[in-house]
Amino acid sequence: MQVQRGMVAHSMAGRDKGTVCAVLDYQAPYAWISDGKRRPLERPKKKKLIHLTPTHTVLPEEAFRSNRALRRALAGLSRLEGPKKEEADS
């Protein structure tokens, strides 16, 4: 799957494991991600792509206006698109 700005991804490794974030920028083999709370837009996290599981959801550009807008855009997605517990345990 091609990674692009605005794509929603799940962190699969590191301290932020299991969280939902948005890709701000992409330059192989890294992506800069933010969730609007622990990682605000002002200081995104540089993360290797092998530690991210991208989803098919792409956020609109309006979601990146502020940290509050980003949190609101990601709020409903964390419950709906999270990796299934059975899949993660297998």
Secondary structure by P-SEA (a helix, b strand, c coil): ccccccbbbbbcccccccbbbbbccccccbbbbbccccccccccccccccccccccccccccccccaaaaaaaaaaaaaccccccccccc
